[in-house]
Amino acid sequence: MDYIIENAFSIEDGKKTKVSMLVRGSEIRYYGFKSLNYSILKMDASSFIITPSFVYFAPNIPDLPFDEFKAYFSDYFLKKGCGTIITNFHVTRLKDFDKILVNRRKLLLNSPIDYLLGVTVPATILNPLLIIKCKQAKIPIIFVEITRVSELESIPWGWIKDASFPYNPIFIPYFPSSMKSYRQSLHLRKWNSTLQSEKLSHLSQPLQTDQPLTMEITKKIGLYPKKGILKVGGEISYNLYLQDNELNNGDSIDFNKRVPSISVQKGKFSIVNGKPIFRPGYGDEITIKKTSLFV
C-alpha cells in the first residue's frame, strides 16, 4: 500500500523537527522535511513522534512453551518498539558449537522480529578454530566472557587476527553478572588496550539490555544502514508515539518506558493502539557480510 505520513515529529539531539515519509510498495521513497503533494492516502501525524524501530540486546532468551514465548516477546520487545534483537548462545566446548547453534536457531523460529546471533564463549577457549567456526556459520559477534585479566594475556591474538580475515567478526566483552563494577573497569582497560593494539574490531563496553542500541554500535556491528534508521530505500519499520505533556522540545525521552501507539515492522503492523500483534515466524535471522563498514 502506498501512503504518506506527514507532520510527524522526529527528535534528534533533543530537538523536535517535523518530517514526512512516503511509502511506496515495500520501501521508503522519501523521508525528510518537505511537504509532499501526492494523490495517495495521507496520515496527519502531528500528534505523534516517529522513531525507527529499535535494536535491543536480548541475551539468554529462555526456551519457553509457545504461549509463554509469545508473552515474553510481546512484553519485552514488541511493546518497546523493538524490531531487531541481538541475542546469543553459550558455548564452553568447541565441539558443542554446531549442536547448540542448531538448538538456538530452532528456538527462534517463531520470533516475530528479526534477530542477529552472536556466540558467548569463555576467554579461555577463544582460539583460531572458534573463529573459523563463526565464519562458516556466519556468526558475526563473539562475546568474550572475562573473569580474570590473565585470560586476556594468554589468548593468541595474532593467530586470531589472521583467522578473522576477511569476515572480521566483532569482539564484545561480556562479564558474569556477579562481577563487581570496579573489577569490570580493570578488565575493560586491559581489553581495550589489547584489541586496539591488535587492530581487531571490537566494542569497548558490554552491550546494555535496558536501552535501544545507539547508531554508533549498530554501525560497528554491521546492522547499519539496514536497521534502526529511517531512510530512502530503507525498511518500513517505525514507531509512532502519541505526544503528551512530557514530550516537550528539548526533553530527554526514555522510549524504553513507553509503549508505541502504532508500530510497523517490515511493512506490517506489530502494535495498534498500544496492543501488540504477535506474528510467529515473521522475524528472520540477519546475515552480516562485514562488520564496522561505516566506522
Number of C-alpha atoms within 10 A of each C-alpha: 9 14 17 25 20 22 22 23 22 20 19 9 8 13 13 17 15 18 21 22 25 20 21 16 11 14 18 22 16 19 19 17 15 13 14 15 8 10 8 12 10 16 14 12 20 16 14 21 22 26 22 23 27 25 27 26 19 19 18 10 15 11 13 12 8 11 8 12 19 18 15 15 19 21 13 14 22 28 23 26 34 28 27 29 24 22 19 23 19 19 18 14 11 14 10 11 18 14 10 15 20 10 12 19 14 12 15 20 14 18 22 24 24 21 23 21 23 24 21 23 21 18 23 17 17 24 17 19 14 21 24 17 14 22 18 10 13 17 24 25 26 23 25 21 20 22 18 14 17 13 16 20 13 11 16 12 20 13 13 20 20 12 18 20 12 11 19 23 28 22 22 21 22 21 18 10 7 6 11 10 11 9 13 20 12 12 20 19 13 15 22 17 12 15 18 13 10 13 12 19 20 23 18 16 15 15 19 12 12 11 16 21 18 12 16 12 16 21 19 19 27 23 26 18 16 15 21 26 21 22 18 16 15 19 22 22 27 25 26 26 23 18 14 9 5 9 16 13 11 12 13 13 13 9 15 17 11 14 22 28 19 22 32 20 25 19 17 13 17 28 24 14 11 17 16 24 17 19 15 15 13 15 20 16 17 18 15 17 15 16 22 19 13 13 11
